[in-house]
Amino acid sequence: MTQYDVIVLGGGVVGAATACALARRNLRVALIERFSPAHDRGSSHGDGRMIRYDYSEPIYVEMAAASYIAWDALAVRAGEPLVKKTGLCNFGPADNPQLAELESTMRTFGLACERLDAAQTHARFPQYRIEPGSETVYQPDGGVVFADRAVLALWRCATKNGVETIEQAYVRDVEVHADRVTLCDTTGRSWTGARLVLAAGGWTAPLLRDLGIVVSLEVTQEQLAYFPPISDIDHRVGTMPNCIDYHTEQPFYCLPMVRIPGVKIGWHHTGPVIDPDAPRTLNTDNIHGVQDFVRRRCPHLDPHPIQTVQCLYTNSLDYHFVLDRVPGHPHIVVAAGFSGHGFKFGPVLGEMLAAKLLDETPPMDMSIFSIHRFEQAVSRRTTA
Ligand SMILES: Cc1cc2nc3c(=O)[nH]c(=O)nc-3n(C[C@H](O)[C@H](O)[C@H](O)COP(=O)(O)OP(=O)(O)OC[C@H]3O[C@@H](n4cnc5c(N)ncnc54)[C@H](O)[C@@H]3O)c2cc1C
């Protein structure tokens, strides 16, 4: 006897958005979460996440366009703003190929973008300093999604749409039958649904292994630090652009002040591999690298952080997402490998995953997210 048409395992931005999308299709949906909404053990917490068109892959530009619309629609339903546009500066040496690629993709999509030299950058954006010979590709639509408020809004929207939301339920066993799945938690409770969406973030790989599927998903502990302004130059969201700095192999990125009185700065993909259940630790090497960046790039910030936050990336081999049916289990869809850039697409990922699960035509081409692209990495272990 199935209690639900679909069970969504994992209540981060992806799971909560998927539960909303499924409930809008008048399905009986359960959303099961080990902790509480917007908790700080996974990947979807904190005051802000960058949203941007600035990708060289057209699919992400399309998804970003749909995401801006979807977040605005959710903001109306939630009765509070969830995104604020603030612009995005992409910095790099004048001949940097990534800047050139971004610029040409923006032009292909007819999106506004400007190329500024150092003097022009300093005149327009005094919060930043770049070296002579470096340039900025500026895109005005860059913005900030108010992360934890957005996750809480998705949970409220899910509940309003009839989703049964179950918190503090740590699922330890996924029992798969041909026509249903039964999930059991550590307290012995169980839930049965005809279909399942696995949106378990950093905890996905072991759940897939239990289903006989091995996909390389490396979990890293990434870190953010907040640096307070030391002058009266405004660093608040809406007055200061985000930045992504391509002067280093792994880019630094900045988000203006939202709730915490400091500019948020991170160093993409530099965190250590971690067991998602391990305690979070302060990464001092990372802090030193980010402080050097602040001294170099942000002349009006105190290089001593007022707060640091740790958070998980779940990295696929190519940093593209895995959004697909689980091989051998057509009634189970997996959503993983968001590799540090999935939050902005939350509501659109929900629609794409619902379409994949229900065999609908997806809102956009999902072939780049196929689990089979790692065929050599996907081995179907014959269960004993
Ligand atoms: C430092 C940092 C900065 C980032 N910056 C950006 C940015 O600027 N822009 C952007 O777009 N993206 C950004 N990201 C990436 C983005 O935050 C993630 O891609 C996104 O939050 C992933 O969401 P998720 O729902 O897959 O994962 P999560 O939020 O981790 O959700 C998975 C959930 O599953 C639950 N779960 C797992 N196993 C079980 C179980 N067995 N039983 C019950 N529940 C379970 C977990 O408790 C968790 O709540 C950043 C990420 C980090 C870490």
The ligand as an SDF file (V2000), in Angstrom:
LIG
                    3D

 53 58  0  0  0  0  0  0  0  0999 V2000
   30.2300   27.8370    0.4400 C   0  0  0  0  0  0  0  0  0  0  0  0
   29.2240   27.6290   -0.6360 C   0  0  0  0  0  0  0  0  0  0  0  0
   28.9100   28.6720   -1.5040 C   0  0  0  0  0  0  0  0  0  0  0  0
   28.0010   28.4680   -2.5350 C   0  0  0  0  0  0  0  0  0  0  0  0
   27.6970   29.5050   -3.3600 N   0  0  0  0  0  0  0  0  0  0  0  0
   26.7660   29.3170   -4.3290 C   0  0  0  0  0  0  0  0  0  0  0  0
   26.3460   30.4300   -5.1280 C   0  0  0  0  0  0  0  0  0  0  0  0
   26.8060   31.5590   -4.9490 O   0  0  0  0  0  0  0  0  0  0  0  0
   25.4070   30.1870   -6.0970 N   0  0  0  0  0  0  0  0  0  0  0  0
   24.8480   28.9460   -6.2960 C   0  0  0  0  0  0  0  0  0  0  0  0
   24.0250   28.8030   -7.1870 O   0  0  0  0  0  0  0  0  0  0  0  0
   25.2340   27.8800   -5.5380 N   0  0  0  0  0  0  0  0  0  0  0  0
   26.1560   28.0470   -4.5720 C   0  0  0  0  0  0  0  0  0  0  0  0
   26.5160   27.0130   -3.7760 N   0  0  0  0  0  0  0  0  0  0  0  0
   25.9950   25.6560   -4.0690 C   0  0  0  0  0  0  0  0  0  0  0  0
   24.6220   25.4240   -3.5090 C   0  0  0  0  0  0  0  0  0  0  0  0
   24.5070   25.9590   -2.2210 O   0  0  0  0  0  0  0  0  0  0  0  0
   24.3120   23.9330   -3.5730 C   0  0  0  0  0  0  0  0  0  0  0  0
   24.5090   23.4690   -4.9050 O   0  0  0  0  0  0  0  0  0  0  0  0
   22.8740   23.6110   -3.1510 C   0  0  0  0  0  0  0  0  0  0  0  0
   22.5980   24.1780   -1.9150 O   0  0  0  0  0  0  0  0  0  0  0  0
   22.6940   22.0910   -3.1090 C   0  0  0  0  0  0  0  0  0  0  0  0
   21.4330   21.8280   -2.5540 O   0  0  0  0  0  0  0  0  0  0  0  0
   20.9820   20.3420   -2.1950 P   0  0  0  0  0  0  0  0  0  0  0  0
   19.5340   20.4540   -1.8780 O   0  0  0  0  0  0  0  0  0  0  0  0
   21.4230   19.4030   -3.2570 O   0  0  0  0  0  0  0  0  0  0  0  0
   21.8610   19.9400   -0.9210 O   0  0  0  0  0  0  0  0  0  0  0  0
   21.5680   20.1390    0.6410 P   0  0  0  0  0  0  0  0  0  0  0  0
   21.1160   21.5070    0.9390 O   0  0  0  0  0  0  0  0  0  0  0  0
   22.7500   19.6320    1.3560 O   0  0  0  0  0  0  0  0  0  0  0  0
   20.3010   19.1730    0.8950 O   0  0  0  0  0  0  0  0  0  0  0  0
   20.4080   17.7880    1.0430 C   0  0  0  0  0  0  0  0  0  0  0  0
   19.5460   17.4330    2.2510 C   0  0  0  0  0  0  0  0  0  0  0  0
   19.3860   16.0190    2.3320 O   0  0  0  0  0  0  0  0  0  0  0  0
   19.2930   15.6880    3.7030 C   0  0  0  0  0  0  0  0  0  0  0  0
   19.5990   14.2630    3.8310 N   0  0  0  0  0  0  0  0  0  0  0  0
   20.7300   13.6520    3.3700 C   0  0  0  0  0  0  0  0  0  0  0  0
   20.7020   12.3250    3.6840 N   0  0  0  0  0  0  0  0  0  0  0  0
   19.5300   12.1290    4.3500 C   0  0  0  0  0  0  0  0  0  0  0  0
   18.9370   10.9770    4.9560 C   0  0  0  0  0  0  0  0  0  0  0  0
   19.5420    9.7880    4.9080 N   0  0  0  0  0  0  0  0  0  0  0  0
   17.7350   11.1160    5.5980 N   0  0  0  0  0  0  0  0  0  0  0  0
   17.0980   12.3300    5.6050 C   0  0  0  0  0  0  0  0  0  0  0  0
   17.6210   13.4700    5.0610 N   0  0  0  0  0  0  0  0  0  0  0  0
   18.8270   13.3570    4.4460 C   0  0  0  0  0  0  0  0  0  0  0  0
   20.3480   16.5800    4.3710 C   0  0  0  0  0  0  0  0  0  0  0  0
   20.1240   16.7370    5.7420 O   0  0  0  0  0  0  0  0  0  0  0  0
   20.1810   17.8910    3.5700 C   0  0  0  0  0  0  0  0  0  0  0  0
   19.3180   18.8020    4.2000 O   0  0  0  0  0  0  0  0  0  0  0  0
   27.4060   27.1860   -2.7190 C   0  0  0  0  0  0  0  0  0  0  0  0
   27.6770   26.1480   -1.8290 C   0  0  0  0  0  0  0  0  0  0  0  0
   28.5720   26.3560   -0.7930 C   0  0  0  0  0  0  0  0  0  0  0  0
   28.8720   25.2180    0.1110 C   0  0  0  0  0  0  0  0  0  0  0  0
  1  2  1  0
  2  3  1  0
  2 52  2  0
  3  4  2  0
  4  5  1  0
  4 50  1  0
  5  6  2  0
  6  7  1  0
  6 13  1  0
  7  8  2  0
  7  9  1  0
  9 10  1  0
 10 11  2  0
 10 12  1  0
 12 13  2  0
 13 14  1  0
 14 15  1  0
 14 50  1  0
 15 16  1  0
 16 17  1  0
 16 18  1  0
 18 19  1  0
 18 20  1  0
 20 21  1  0
 20 22  1  0
 22 23  1  0
 23 24  1  0
 24 25  2  0
 24 26  1  0
 24 27  1  0
 27 28  1  0
 28 29  2  0
 28 30  1  0
 28 31  1  0
 31 32  1  0
 32 33  1  0
 33 34  1  0
 33 48  1  0
 34 35  1  0
 35 36  1  0
 35 46  1  0
 36 37  1  0
 36 45  1  0
 37 38  2  0
 38 39  1  0
 39 40  1  0
 39 45  2  0
 40 41  1  0
 40 42  2  0
 42 43  1  0
 43 44  2  0
 44 45  1  0
 46 47  1  0
 46 48  1  0
 48 49  1  0
 50 51  2  0
 51 52  1  0
 52 53  1  0
M  END
$$$$
